[in-house]
């Protein structure tokens, strides 16, 4: 009976252990998606284009994340509909702690830089008086 339990527990432990590193990768991807969509949403609001909504993200052949935005359906019904139904953005975080967002032109296949954001490290955040960090 003990051997039966061992045969059941061993594969379960192996399976759970194998899944752990993937969680860290997923967390980093979720963080990147959150930061990039927040930056793009902010850009759209500042430029009075908040009628575009995030649709999905895809990975380009050169491993860059592309964020697809489309005109929201409630705005499309209005007469003053934008001429461009879709906007594509590239968010690059290849430089450590620096995010760069580009607007992709689908017809000319060019990219226009629209903003850059430096995400401070935890040590840098301690210097800001508006923030308090709990001791790790």
C-alpha positions in Angstrom: 0.0 0.0 0.0 2.9 2.4 0.8 4.4 1.8 -2.6 1.1 2.7 -4.3 1.0 6.0 -2.5 4.6 6.6 -3.5 3.8 6.0 -7.1 1.0 8.5 -6.9 2.8 11.2 -5.0 6.1 11.1 -6.9 4.5 12.1 -10.3 2.4 14.7 -8.6 5.4 16.3 -6.9 7.3 16.2 -10.2 4.5 17.8 -12.1 4.0 20.6 -9.5 7.8 21.3 -9.4 8.0 21.5 -13.2 5.3 24.2 -13.2 7.0 26.6 -10.8 9.4 28.3 -13.2 6.7 28.9 -15.7 4.8 30.9 -13.1 7.7 33.4 -12.9 7.7 33.8 -16.7 3.9 34.3 -16.7 4.3 36.9 -13.9 6.9 38.9 -16.0 4.7 38.7 -19.1 1.6 39.9 -17.1 3.7 42.7 -15.7 4.9 43.7 -19.2 1.3 43.6 -20.6 0.0 45.7 -17.7 2.7 48.3 -18.1 2.4 48.5 -21.9 -1.4 48.6 -22.0 -1.4 51.3 -19.3 1.1 53.4 -21.3 -0.8 53.0 -24.5 -4.1 53.7 -22.8 -2.6 56.9 -21.3 -1.3 58.0 -24.7 -4.7 57.5 -26.3 -6.4 59.5 -23.6 -4.0 62.4 -23.8 -4.4 62.5 -27.6 -8.2 62.4 -27.3 -8.4 58.9 -28.8 -9.9 57.1 -25.9 -12.5 55.5 -28.2 -9.9 52.9 -29.1 -9.9 49.7 -26.9 -7.3 47.1 -26.4 -8.2 43.9 -28.3 -5.3 41.5 -28.0 -1.5 41.2 -28.0 0.5 39.1 -30.4 4.2 38.3 -30.8 5.8 39.5 -34.0 8.4 37.3 -35.9 11.2 39.3 -34.3 9.9 38.5 -30.8 8.4 42.0 -30.2 5.0 42.3 -28.5 2.3 44.0 -30.7 -0.8 45.4 -29.0 -3.9 45.7 -31.2 -6.5 48.4 -30.5 -9.8 48.8 -32.3 -12.5 51.5 -32.2 -15.0 50.5 -29.6 -18.4 49.4 -31.0 -20.3 52.1 -29.2 -18.2 54.8 -30.8 -18.3 53.2 -34.2 -22.1 53.8 -34.3 -21.6 57.6 -34.1 -21.2 59.7 -37.2 -17.9 61.1 -36.3 -16.1 57.7 -36.6 -12.3 57.8 -37.0 -10.9 56.9 -40.4 -8.5 54.3 -39.0 -10.4 51.5 -37.4 -7.4 49.7 -35.9 -4.2 50.9 -34.3 -1.2 48.7 -33.7 1.5 49.5 -31.1 4.8 47.9 -30.3 6.0 47.9 -26.8 9.7 47.2 -26.4 11.2 46.5 -23.0 14.6 45.1 -24.2 16.5 47.8 -22.3 16.5 47.1 -18.6 13.6 49.0 -16.8 13.0 51.1 -19.9 9.8 50.7 -21.9 9.4 52.2 -25.4 6.1 52.4 -27.2 5.9 52.8 -31.0 2.8 53.4 -33.2 3.0 51.0 -36.2 1.9 52.3 -39.6 0.3 49.3 -41.3 0.6 50.7 -44.8 4.2 51.9 -44.9 5.4 49.2 -42.4 7.2 51.9 -40.3 7.1 52.6 -36.6 6.8 56.0 -35.0 8.2 56.3 -31.4 5.5 57.9 -29.2 6.8 57.5 -25.7 9.5 56.1 -23.5 9.1 55.2 -19.8 11.8 54.5 -17.2 10.5 52.2 -14.5 12.5 53.0 -11.3 14.1 50.2 -9.4 13.0 49.5 -5.8 16.1 51.3 -4.5 15.3 54.4 -6.6 11.7 54.4 -5.3 12.9 54.7 -1.7 14.3 58.2 -2.6 10.8 59.5 -3.5 9.0 61.0 -0.5 5.6 60.1 -2.0 6.3 56.4 -1.7 6.9 54.1 1.2 8.1 50.6 0.7 7.7 47.8 3.2 10.9 46.1 4.2 11.4 42.9 2.2 
